[in-house]
Amino acid sequence: MRMLDFFRADPRLLLPVWLFLASLVLLAVMGADKRRARRGLRRVPEKTLFLLALLGGAWGGWLGMRLFRHKTKHRSFVLGFPLLALLQLALCAWLFLRQSA
């Protein structure tokens, strides 16, 4: 119940928490996909990686690219993940900086 009170006090905090959790998920998926690639196993579809990035995990995807050296030759990932990450950061900034109605 206390967690709900935390978000009731300032519901704007839901977005950064969501982005953080989604980023952790995509970071883990990127690591798992890199391991699968090395072992010649079935891979995570690129559409799935981008969907997770669109759903808020762009920072984790970008970090996963750097940590695991994964998808770094794909221009759509090299440009797309950082662009999505900046858009998500801008959304957070807008949410916190806008005037209360």
C-alpha positions as CSV (number, residue, x, y, z in Angstrom):
1,M,0.0,0.0,0.0
2,R,2.9,2.4,0.7
3,M,4.1,2.1,-2.9
4,L,0.7,3.3,-4.1
5,D,0.9,6.2,-1.7
6,F,4.3,7.1,-3.2
7,F,2.8,7.4,-6.7
8,R,-0.4,9.1,-5.5
9,A,1.8,11.8,-4.1
10,D,3.3,12.5,-7.5
11,P,1.9,10.4,-10.4
12,R,4.6,11.8,-12.7
13,L,7.0,9.4,-11.1
14,L,5.3,6.5,-12.8
15,L,6.9,7.4,-16.1
16,P,10.6,7.3,-15.0
17,V,10.0,4.1,-13.0
18,W,8.4,2.5,-16.1
19,L,11.2,3.6,-18.3
20,F,13.8,2.2,-15.8
21,L,12.1,-1.1,-15.6
22,A,11.5,-1.4,-19.3
23,S,15.2,-0.6,-19.9
24,L,16.2,-3.4,-17.5
25,V,14.1,-5.8,-19.5
26,L,15.5,-4.8,-22.8
27,L,19.1,-4.8,-21.4
28,A,18.5,-8.4,-20.3
29,V,16.9,-9.4,-23.6
30,M,19.9,-7.9,-25.5
31,G,22.3,-9.9,-23.4
32,A,20.3,-13.1,-23.9
33,D,20.1,-12.4,-27.7
34,K,23.9,-11.9,-27.9
35,R,24.5,-15.2,-26.0
36,R,22.1,-16.9,-28.4
37,A,23.9,-15.5,-31.4
38,R,27.2,-16.8,-30.2
39,R,25.8,-20.3,-29.6
40,G,24.0,-20.4,-33.0
41,L,20.6,-20.6,-31.3
42,R,17.2,-19.1,-32.2
43,R,17.4,-15.3,-32.0
44,V,15.1,-12.6,-30.6
45,P,13.4,-11.0,-33.7
46,E,14.6,-7.4,-34.4
47,K,10.9,-6.3,-34.3
48,T,10.7,-7.5,-30.7
49,L,13.8,-5.5,-29.7
50,F,12.4,-2.4,-31.3
51,L,9.0,-2.9,-29.7
52,L,10.6,-3.2,-26.3
53,A,12.5,0.0,-27.0
54,L,9.3,1.8,-28.1
55,L,7.6,0.6,-24.9
56,G,10.2,2.5,-22.9
57,G,13.3,0.4,-22.9
58,A,15.4,2.4,-25.3
59,W,18.1,3.3,-22.7
60,G,18.5,-0.3,-21.8
61,G,18.8,-1.2,-25.5
62,W,21.4,1.5,-26.1
63,L,23.3,0.3,-23.1
64,G,23.0,-3.3,-24.2
65,M,24.5,-2.4,-27.6
66,R,27.5,-0.9,-25.9
67,L,28.0,-3.5,-23.2
68,F,27.5,-6.6,-25.4
69,R,28.6,-5.1,-28.7
70,H,25.4,-6.3,-30.1
71,K,23.5,-4.9,-33.2
72,T,26.2,-2.3,-33.6
73,K,26.5,-2.8,-37.3
74,H,22.8,-2.2,-37.9
75,R,22.2,1.4,-38.7
76,S,18.5,1.2,-37.6
77,F,19.7,0.2,-34.1
78,V,22.7,2.5,-33.9
79,L,20.5,5.5,-34.8
80,G,17.1,4.3,-33.5
81,F,17.9,3.4,-29.9
82,P,19.6,6.6,-29.0
83,L,16.9,8.6,-30.8
84,L,14.2,6.8,-28.9
85,A,16.1,7.2,-25.6
86,L,16.4,11.0,-26.2
87,L,12.7,11.2,-27.0
88,Q,11.8,9.3,-23.8
89,L,14.1,11.6,-21.8
90,A,12.4,14.6,-23.4
91,L,9.0,13.2,-22.5
92,C,10.1,12.9,-18.9
93,A,11.6,16.4,-18.9
94,W,8.4,17.8,-20.4
95,L,6.3,16.0,-17.8
96,F,8.3,17.4,-14.9
97,L,8.9,20.9,-16.2
98,R,5.4,21.7,-17.5
99,Q,3.2,24.1,-15.5
100,S,0.5,22.4,-13.4
101,A,-2.9,23.1,-14.8
